């Protein structure tokens, strides 16, 4: 399939490589051109403008936030002005429910199709084609896009025909991950200060009650104090919690834990952790408990 991909951060680059390995013809665009050029060796074509990435049957966006998506969709030589009628814009970005609804309406006016398909997984999963995809949109668009989703990973859940439903699922999932981060951070700080080996605690809990990848992955990062380089940067985590609160308020759904998480992420940012992984709230919990910086397992 002829596919464009706009946005080559940690996730976008991995997705591009997975698509190329699956045999798709991929044209990539990124504001920082060096990231696009780095994919030539993998077989990608490099676009000079977003418009050049919109000449195929589909274009994928994997961008940081609403503002970045709107700039690439509505800007000069953007997706809305350049994508052929009948072609599909697949948004893999974590964006607001409101923007997803806006994109649905605007693409329909232009005779284009829109599918929301956010993904779950860290950068290493993107490159290894092990992402979980949540998709929503018209059935015909989903069916045409399935080879793309299959190239990203083995798990696909089609939520429905309204694209923003997929964004609700993505925000719900990221909210739950954030609650895991906070609970792990507090529990590990409590164990450390009480004299319990945090690595032993994590191994015991994740091999019994909490045998799930999210606990193992993020628990390991917190126990080791391995917050850099960021797999998912702290400011993006704060952005997602804000989006959850915004969407929940629009539905009159109180989410008090999300409010706590927003404040915890803000605290972490105020302490200079803007370039760290969002699991750095483990450091915040340790600091609040009067503990020294986390050391390797056994500290």
GICOR-V744354 format. One line per field, one symbol per residue. ss: DSSP state (H for helix, E for strand, C for the rest). phi: phi as a letter, one per 30 degrees, with the letter a starting at -180 (. if undefined). burial: b if it has 9 or more other C-alpha atoms within 8 Angstrom, else e. Layout:
BEGIN
ss: ???
phi: ???
burial: ???
END
This chain:
BEGIN
ss: CEEEEECCCHHHHHHHHHHHHCCCEEEEECCCHHHHHCCHHHCCEECCCHHHHHCCCEEEECCCCHHHHHHHHHCCCCHHHHCCCCCEEEECCCCCHHHHHHHHHHHHHCCCEEEECCEECCHHHHHCCCCEEEEECCHHHHHHHHHHHHHHCCEEEEEECCCHHHHHHHHHHHHHHHHHHHHHHHHHHHHHHHCCCHHHHHHHHHCCCCCCHHHHHHHHHHHHCCCCCCCCEHHHHHHHHHHHHHHHHHCCCCCHHHHHHHHHHHHHHHCCCCCCEHHHHHHHHHHHCCCCCCCCCCC
phi: .dbcbcjbdedddddeddddddjdccccbbeddeddedceddjddccdbeeddcccdabccbbdaedddddddcdehddddcddeidcccccddbddddedddeddddddiccbbcbdbckdeddddchbdcccbaleedddddcdddddddldcbccdlccedddddddddddddddddedddeddddddeddjdddddedddddcbdbdbedddddddddddiccbdddbdeddddedddddddddddchcdbddddddeddddddddcicdccdddddddddddddicdedcdejd
burial: ebbbbbbbbebbbbbbbbbbeeebbbbbbbeeeebbeebbeeebebbeebbbbbbbbbbbbbbbbbebbbbbbbbebbbbbbbbeebbbbbbbbbbbebbbebbebbbeeebbbbbbbbebbbebbbebbbbbbbbbbeebbeeeeeebbbbbbebeebbeebbbbbbbbbbebbebbbbbbebbbebbbbbbeebbbbbbbeebbeeeebeebbbebbbbbbbbebeebebbbbbbbbbbbbbbebbbeeeeeeeebbebbebbbbbbeeebbbbbbbbbbbbbbbebebeebbebee
END
